């Protein structure tokens, strides 16, 4: 992410932090920039963390699983520093209503996505009025970003992300396109590297740590052959703070079709053996959505500042292994 040292008066920053709005039209450019100045400042002490190998992923000392005789090579088509203030439509698709419009009450809206000050920004909102689409009622706006290029077995995926503070999600995950396959491979596999929420409204036991952990999962579903296993296998690890309080690096190495290794801030935290073979091409997803287990709070859930309602992606990087 680009680093800046903006000279912004304290009262301007304070104004940005205490302002409340449910619509981006209520936030002028000066307030938005003031909030981002605070976000940028939060990162300064984090930039020296980790052993960032030139041309390689973000690892702390002795955490790089690089096999002998191999090197990490960046997959540019699935990587983005978000430094040019212009959404790269050659790499990413912003919303795809022909495939997924969102889970009610969250509707994916293209205008929720912006890129500025070295961040891709997905801002959660409340619709001006409820909207009925395909017989379903939507009251909130979310975002759905998908890579045009698919990843393969052996790839390493990482994102530096700061979650929003709302009941809606902040995520980094991958999924295949079942229409690209046939036979027993016509199925769905999903690799969730991080799924979290800022505000916990649901009462289920599993949901109570969703704002302070890396929460990962692997899913196998919609199979066409009875011999293909279905089900989910996941893991989680508690952070030192809430997901919206600072940036964290969430990552996964798709080591083989039977093993996914997960990393948090440059350290390995756990590995997962999926229910079924993970050997189909997977597309990256950056999504803010609503969950049925975390309902809309009584106040509508969008009373915070623009910054509170925004998920920030500093960068997304993908690597593959090649011979030296």
C-alpha positions as CSV (number, residue, x, y, z in Angstrom):
1,X,0.0,0.0,0.0
2,X,1.2,3.5,-0.7
3,X,2.3,5.3,2.4
4,X,1.4,8.9,3.1
5,X,2.0,11.4,5.8
6,X,-0.9,13.8,5.4
7,X,-1.0,16.9,7.5
8,X,-4.6,16.7,8.8
9,X,-5.7,18.7,11.8
10,X,-6.8,16.6,14.7
11,X,-10.3,18.1,14.7
12,X,-10.8,16.8,11.1
13,X,-9.8,13.3,12.0
14,X,-12.1,13.5,15.1
15,X,-14.9,14.7,13.0
16,X,-14.5,11.8,10.6
17,X,-14.5,9.3,13.4
18,X,-17.6,10.5,15.2
19,X,-19.7,11.2,12.1
20,X,-22.5,8.8,11.4
21,X,-24.0,8.1,8.1
22,X,-26.0,5.4,6.3
23,X,-25.2,6.7,2.8
24,X,-21.9,7.5,1.2
25,X,-23.5,10.7,-0.2
26,X,-23.4,12.0,3.3
27,X,-19.6,11.8,3.4
28,X,-17.6,14.5,1.5
29,X,-14.1,13.9,0.2
30,X,-12.4,15.6,3.0
31,X,-14.0,13.4,5.7
32,X,-13.3,10.2,3.7
33,X,-9.6,11.2,3.3
34,X,-9.4,12.0,7.0
35,X,-10.7,8.5,7.9
36,X,-8.2,6.9,5.4
37,X,-5.4,9.0,6.9
38,X,-6.1,7.3,10.2
39,X,-6.3,3.9,8.5
40,X,-3.0,4.5,6.8
41,X,-1.4,5.6,10.1
42,X,-2.5,2.4,11.7
43,X,-0.4,0.4,9.3
44,X,3.0,2.1,9.9
45,X,4.2,-0.1,12.7
46,X,3.1,-3.2,10.9
47,X,5.1,-2.8,7.7
48,X,8.3,-4.2,9.2
49,X,6.6,-7.3,10.5
50,X,7.4,-10.6,8.7
51,X,10.1,-11.8,6.5
52,X,9.0,-10.6,3.1
53,X,11.2,-12.4,0.6
54,X,11.7,-10.4,-2.6
55,X,9.3,-11.9,-5.1
56,X,7.8,-14.2,-2.4
57,X,5.0,-14.4,0.1
58,X,4.8,-12.7,3.5
59,X,6.4,-15.1,6.1
60,X,7.9,-14.6,9.5
61,X,11.3,-16.2,10.1
62,X,11.4,-20.0,9.7
63,X,7.9,-20.1,8.4
64,X,8.5,-20.2,4.7
65,X,7.6,-23.8,3.5
66,X,9.5,-23.4,0.3
67,X,10.6,-26.9,-0.9
68,X,14.2,-27.5,-1.9
69,X,14.9,-26.6,-5.5
70,X,11.9,-24.4,-5.8
71,X,11.1,-20.7,-5.8
72,X,7.9,-18.6,-5.4
73,X,6.8,-16.8,-8.5
74,X,4.0,-14.2,-8.3
75,X,0.9,-14.9,-10.4
76,X,0.3,-11.4,-11.6
77,X,-3.2,-12.1,-13.0
78,X,-4.3,-13.0,-9.4
79,X,-2.4,-10.3,-7.6
80,X,-3.0,-6.6,-7.0
81,X,-1.4,-3.9,-4.9
82,X,-4.4,-1.5,-5.4
83,X,-2.0,1.4,-5.7
84,X,-3.3,3.1,-8.9
85,X,-6.7,4.3,-7.7
86,X,-8.3,2.6,-10.6
87,X,-10.2,-0.7,-10.3
88,X,-8.5,-3.3,-12.6
89,X,-11.3,-4.9,-14.6
90,X,-8.8,-7.0,-16.5
91,X,-8.1,-8.9,-13.3
92,X,-11.3,-8.7,-11.4
93,X,-15.1,-8.8,-12.0
94,X,-17.2,-6.4,-9.9
95,X,-20.5,-8.1,-9.3
96,X,-21.9,-10.9,-11.5
97,X,-25.7,-10.8,-11.3
98,X,-25.9,-13.7,-13.8
99,X,-24.3,-16.0,-11.3
100,X,-24.9,-14.6,-7.7
101,X,-26.8,-11.5,-6.6
102,X,-26.2,-12.0,-2.9
103,X,-27.9,-13.7,0.0
104,X,-30.9,-11.7,1.3
105,X,-31.0,-9.2,2.8
106,X,-27.6,-8.2,1.2
107,X,-27.7,-7.4,-2.5
108,X,-24.4,-7.0,-4.4
109,X,-24.1,-3.5,-5.8
110,X,-21.3,-2.4,-8.1
111,X,-21.1,1.2,-6.6
112,X,-20.0,-0.2,-3.2
113,X,-16.5,-0.8,-4.6
114,X,-13.8,1.8,-4.9
115,X,-10.0,1.9,-5.1
116,X,-8.1,4.8,-3.5
117,X,-5.1,5.6,-1.3
118,X,-3.6,2.1,-1.9
119,X,-6.7,0.2,-0.8
120,X,-9.5,-1.7,-2.5
121,X,-12.5,-0.6,-0.4
122,X,-15.8,-2.5,-0.1
123,X,-18.3,-0.3,1.7
124,X,-21.5,-1.8,3.3
125,X,-24.6,0.3,3.1
126,X,-28.4,0.2,3.6
127,X,-30.5,0.5,0.5
128,X,-32.5,3.7,0.3
129,X,-35.6,1.5,0.2
130,X,-36.2,-2.3,0.2
131,X,-35.7,-3.9,-3.3
132,X,-37.3,-7.1,-4.5
133,X,-35.2,-9.2,-6.9
134,X,-36.3,-12.6,-8.1
135,X,-39.0,-12.6,-5.4
136,X,-36.5,-12.0,-2.6
137,X,-36.4,-8.8,-0.5
138,X,-33.1,-7.0,-0.1
139,X,-32.4,-4.1,2.4
140,X,-28.6,-3.8,2.4
141,X,-25.8,-3.4,-0.1
142,X,-22.7,-5.6,-0.3
143,X,-19.9,-6.3,-2.7
144,X,-18.7,-9.3,-4.8
145,X,-15.3,-9.3,-6.4
146,X,-14.1,-12.3,-8.4
147,X,-10.8,-13.0,-10.2
148,X,-11.0,-13.6,-13.9
149,X,-8.1,-16.2,-13.5
150,X,-8.4,-19.4,-11.6
151,X,-5.8,-20.8,-9.2
152,X,-4.4,-24.3,-9.2
153,X,-3.1,-26.9,-6.8
154,X,0.2,-25.7,-5.4
155,X,-0.7,-22.0,-5.3
156,X,-0.3,-19.7,-2.3
157,X,-2.9,-17.0,-1.7
158,X,-2.6,-14.1,0.7
159,X,-4.4,-10.8,1.5
160,X,-3.7,-7.9,3.8
161,X,-7.2,-6.9,5.0
162,X,-8.9,-4.8,7.7
163,X,-12.5,-5.9,8.3
164,X,-15.5,-3.6,8.5
165,X,-17.2,-3.1,11.9
166,X,-20.7,-4.1,10.8
167,X,-22.8,-7.2,11.1
168,X,-21.9,-7.9,7.4
169,X,-18.9,-10.0,6.5
170,X,-15.3,-9.4,5.4
171,X,-13.9,-12.3,3.4
172,X,-11.1,-13.8,1.4
173,X,-11.9,-17.1,-0.3
174,X,-12.0,-19.2,-3.5
175,X,-14.6,-21.3,-5.3
176,X,-14.7,-23.3,-8.6
177,X,-17.2,-22.9,-11.5
178,X,-19.0,-26.2,-11.7
179,X,-20.1,-25.3,-15.3
180,X,-16.4,-25.6,-16.4
181,X,-16.4,-29.3,-15.5
182,X,-18.2,-32.5,-16.3
183,X,-18.6,-36.0,-15.0
184,X,-17.8,-36.5,-11.3
185,X,-15.9,-33.2,-11.4
186,X,-19.2,-31.3,-11.9
187,X,-19.4,-30.3,-8.3
188,X,-18.6,-27.4,-6.0
189,X,-15.6,-27.0,-3.8
190,X,-14.9,-23.9,-1.7
191,X,-11.9,-22.7,0.1
192,X,-12.5,-20.1,2.8
193,X,-9.3,-18.5,4.0
194,X,-11.0,-15.9,6.1
195,X,-14.6,-15.2,6.9
196,X,-15.4,-12.8,9.7
197,X,-17.9,-10.1,10.9
198,X,-17.4,-7.0,12.9
199,X,-20.7,-7.0,14.9
200,X,-22.0,-10.3,16.3
201,X,-25.8,-10.3,16.4
202,X,-26.5,-14.1,16.2
203,X,-26.6,-16.2,19.3
204,X,-25.2,-19.5,18.0
205,X,-22.1,-20.7,19.9
206,X,-19.9,-21.0,16.8
207,X,-20.6,-17.3,15.9
208,X,-19.3,-15.8,19.1
209,X,-15.7,-15.5,18.0
210,X,-16.3,-14.4,14.4
211,X,-15.0,-10.8,15.1
212,X,-11.7,-11.9,16.7
213,X,-10.4,-15.0,14.8
214,X,-9.2,-16.2,11.4
215,X,-12.0,-18.5,10.5
216,X,-11.3,-20.9,7.6
217,X,-13.3,-23.7,6.0
218,X,-13.3,-26.2,3.1
219,X,-16.6,-27.3,1.6
220,X,-17.6,-30.1,-0.8
221,X,-21.2,-29.9,-2.1
222,X,-23.5,-30.2,-5.1
223,X,-21.9,-33.4,-6.2
224,X,-23.0,-35.5,-9.2
225,X,-21.5,-38.8,-8.2
226,X,-22.5,-40.7,-5.0
227,X,-18.8,-41.7,-4.6
228,X,-17.7,-38.0,-4.0
229,X,-17.7,-37.2,-0.3
230,X,-19.5,-34.1,0.8
231,X,-19.2,-31.9,3.9
232,X,-17.1,-29.3,5.5
233,X,-13.8,-29.2,7.5
234,X,-12.5,-26.0,9.0
235,X,-10.3,-24.3,11.6
236,X,-9.9,-21.1,13.5
237,X,-7.3,-19.2,15.5
238,X,-7.8,-16.2,17.8
239,X,-6.2,-12.9,16.9
240,X,-4.7,-10.5,19.4
241,X,-7.4,-8.0,18.7
242,X,-10.7,-7.6,16.8
243,X,-10.7,-8.1,13.0
244,X,-11.6,-4.5,12.4
245,X,-9.0,-2.9,14.7
246,X,-6.0,-3.4,12.4
247,X,-4.8,-5.0,9.2
248,X,-3.9,-8.7,9.2
249,X,-2.4,-11.0,6.6
250,X,-4.6,-14.0,5.9
251,X,-3.1,-16.7,3.7
252,X,-3.4,-20.3,2.6
253,X,-1.1,-22.7,0.7
254,X,-3.0,-25.1,-1.5
255,X,-0.3,-27.7,-0.9
256,X,-2.0,-30.7,-2.5
257,X,-5.4,-31.9,-3.3
258,X,-5.7,-33.3,0.2
259,X,-4.0,-30.6,2.3
260,X,-4.5,-26.8,2.8
261,X,-2.1,-25.0,5.1
262,X,-3.3,-21.7,6.6
263,X,-1.2,-18.7,7.8
264,X,-2.0,-15.7,9.9
265,X,0.4,-12.7,9.9
266,X,3.2,-14.8,8.5
267,X,2.9,-17.7,10.8
268,X,1.4,-21.2,10.1
269,X,-1.7,-21.7,12.3
270,X,-3.3,-25.0,11.1
271,X,-3.8,-27.3,8.2
272,X,-7.0,-28.9,6.8
273,X,-7.7,-32.1,5.0
274,X,-10.9,-31.5,2.9
275,X,-13.7,-34.0,2.7
276,X,-13.2,-34.4,-1.0
277,X,-10.2,-33.9,-3.3
278,X,-9.5,-30.3,-3.9
279,X,-8.1,-30.5,-7.5
280,X,-10.4,-28.2,-9.5
281,X,-9.5,-24.6,-10.6
282,X,-10.6,-22.0,-8.0
283,X,-11.4,-18.3,-8.5
284,X,-10.5,-15.7,-5.8
285,X,-13.4,-13.9,-4.1
286,X,-13.4,-10.7,-2.0
287,X,-16.9,-10.4,-0.7
288,X,-19.0,-8.5,1.9
289,X,-22.3,-10.2,2.4
290,X,-25.0,-11.0,5.0
291,X,-25.3,-14.3,6.8
292,X,-28.6,-15.9,7.9
293,X,-27.0,-16.7,11.3
294,X,-26.1,-13.1,11.9
295,X,-29.3,-11.1,11.3
296,X,-29.7,-7.4,10.8
297,X,-29.6,-5.6,14.2
298,X,-32.6,-3.5,15.3
299,X,-30.9,-0.2,14.3
300,X,-30.2,-1.4,10.8
301,X,-26.5,-2.0,11.4
302,X,-25.3,0.9,9.4
303,X,-25.0,3.7,11.9
304,X,-21.2,3.8,11.9
305,X,-18.8,6.0,9.9
306,X,-17.9,5.3,6.3
307,X,-14.7,3.8,7.7
308,X,-16.5,1.6,10.1
309,X,-18.6,0.2,7.2
310,X,-15.7,-0.4,4.9
311,X,-13.5,-3.4,4.4
312,X,-10.0,-2.4,3.3
313,X,-7.8,-4.6,1.2
314,X,-4.2,-3.3,1.2
315,X,-3.1,-6.0,-1.3
316,X,-3.9,-9.4,-2.6
317,X,-1.1,-11.7,-3.8
318,X,-0.9,-15.1,-5.4
319,X,2.2,-17.2,-5.9
320,X,3.1,-20.5,-7.6
321,X,6.1,-22.8,-7.3
322,X,8.6,-23.1,-10.1
323,X,12.0,-24.9,-10.3
324,X,15.1,-22.9,-9.7
